[in-house]
């Protein structure tokens, strides 16, 4: 009888005990070095247990600083504690005790419009019903009806909130809906990598927010090492990861960005490399080999989280780079992959108009260029000898084709040819 193709895979020994525990999507029970942030979120949301509407909360921080995992952990505990209080109050028939709380977590990169956010929320609250095809107004009123009938506080956490196409419309609706509720309430948690995303909001929406703000700082090397040590105990078999490999992965991530996600991915890919080699120990060598692959993954992930306008500017740079090649000096020498800032702005304007997006001023454009440079995606310098006039020269920090393809998937939904 012919051997099944997967039989040898099943027999192969792996360095992993539970691979899922060393992926960026895993939320640990104990979140290290975020006690202060947990306390702040708990304080803001805690008033819901007294039947009051919590203030809206906006959470900022670079990718991999623990914003999502911390928020989800607090929401989980809030829901559990509220359920226990409600059960106890019901048993004691004590009115006014045990305020009901319902929470919803929505990733706005996937659910990127007001309608999709509201639809995802009520699908969580009414899992046996199908609301697809109903109008946005109906879905919105269904959310309010849920809060009022259950007399509960609905806490909606919108991750990557800056990805919403109609951000202002949704924020205004959610902040004003409490005026329509006689019982119950709706509170908003917005999570974003972009500190300036609220600049897009209409003044009426801003004035109705009543929000708190919280910033998550990057982790340092020692913190990342402890985080990785805890995760490796859960994810890898005993004695399968060298301490020096954990230290190296932590040091690389701390140097690059203080990003726990990068550190975790380095160890994950290093483990996969060890398995591919058929060895039973993850050493410094596997971490070094994983570094290049992870750097590319991190860059592509970072691109997907950029605000829309920054994506358009970066796309203009990548597209121009692929088409023109570089800046030619008076001497005839060409600087490969180097673009004039003015040419990039003109390219950006054309792309924005094609997509019917708002065209930002040259002042905002320069701000976006500075931020892209801060992220390490581009390198800029003032023109020197051999270039007519004085202007800013800009060069991509990574492969133009990969950046262009990744952005086309984000912007258009598919690669353009």
Residue, then its C-alpha position, 0 to 999 in steps of 0.5 A: x500500500x502506498x504511503x500517505x504523503x503526510x505520514x513522515x510529517x506527522x512523525x517528524x520531531x519538532x522544537x515546538x510544544x505549542x506553536x500558537x503560543x509564539x505567534x503575534x496573535x496569541x494573547x497571554x494570560x499575564x501581560x508583562x510591563x503593562x500594569x500602568x496601562x492596564x490600571x488606566x484602562x480599568x479605571x476608565x471602564x470601571x464606572x460601567x460596573x456602576x451602571x454609568x457610561x464610561x468616557x471614550x478612550x483612545x489608545x496610541x502606540x507603535x506596532x508591537x507595543x501591546x495595545x491590542x493584547x492589553x485591551x482585549x485582556x481588560x475587556x475579557x476580565x470586564x465581561x467575566x466580572x460583570x457576568x459574575x456580579x449580574x448572576x450574584x445580584x439576580x440570585x439576591x434579587x437586589x435591584x441596581x446591582x450587577x450592571x450588565x456589560x457587553x463588549x465587542x472587538x472589531x479590527x477596522x482593517x477588515x471591517x473598514x466602514x461604519x456599516x461593516x463595524x455595526x454589522x460585525x458588532x450586532x452579529x456578535x450580539x445576535x449570533x443566530x441571526x443574519x443581518x446582511x443586506x439590511x440598511x446601515x440605519x437598521x443595523x445602527x438602530x438594532x445596536x441601540x435596541x440591544x443596549x436599551x432592552x438589556x439595559x447594558x453598557x456596550x463597550x466597542x473596541x475599534x482596533x486600527x480605527x484610522x483605517x475606517x473610510x467613514x471614520x467621522x460618520x461612525x464616531x459622530x454616530x457612536x458618540x451621539x447615540x447615548x442621547x437617544x438611549x433612555x437605558x443602557x449606553x455605548x462607549x468607544x475605545x479607539x486603538x491606533x498607531x497614528x497619533x494624529x488620526x483625530x485631525x480627520x474628524x469634524x469639529x462636532x465629532x471631536x467636541x462630543x468625544x469626552x475622551x481619555x488618551x493613553x500612549x503605549x511606549x516601546x519595550x526595551x531590550x530587557x523587557x523584550x527578553x523577559x516577554x520572550x522567555x515567558x512565551x518560549x516556555x509555553x511554545x517550545x519543548x524544554x531545553x530547545x531554545x538557547x538563552x543566547x538566542x532569546x537575548x539576540x532576538x530581544x536585542x534585534x527587536x529593541x534596536x529596530x523598534x522596541x516591537x514585541x511582535x518583531x521579537x516574537x516573530x524572530x523566535x517563531x521563524x528561528x524555530x521553523x528554521x530549526x525544524x527545517x534543518x532537522x535539529x532540536x535546538x534553536x541557537x543564535x545562528x537560527x535567529x540570525x537566519x530568521x532576521x532577514x525574513x522577519x524584517x521583510x514581514x515587519x515592513x510589509x505589515x507596517x505598510x498595511x497599518x499606515x494611514x491612507x494618505x501615507x500609503x498613497x505617498x509611499x505608493x507614489x515613491x515606489x511607482x515612480x522609482x519603478x518607472x523612472x529609475x533615479x535622478x540624473x546629475x548634470x554630469x550624466x551620472x544617475x543616482x539609482x532609486x533616488x527621486x525628487x520630492x517635487x516629482x513624488x508630490x506630483x505623482x501622489x496628486x495624480x494617484x489621489x485624484x484617480x482614487x477620488x481621495x482628498x489631495x493634501x497640501x504640500x505642508x502635510x505632504x512634507x509631514x508624511x515624508x518625515x514620518x515615513x523616514x522616521x519609520x525607516x521606510x525611506x531615506x531623504x537628503x538635501x540635493x548637493x553638487x551636480x543637481x540643479x537647484x536645491x531640493x529634497x532627494x528621496x530614496x526607498x529603504x526597501x525593494x520598490x517592487x515588493x512595496x509597490x505590490x503590497x500597497x496595490x493590494x492595500x489600496x486597490x485590493x489587487x496588484x495593478x499591471 
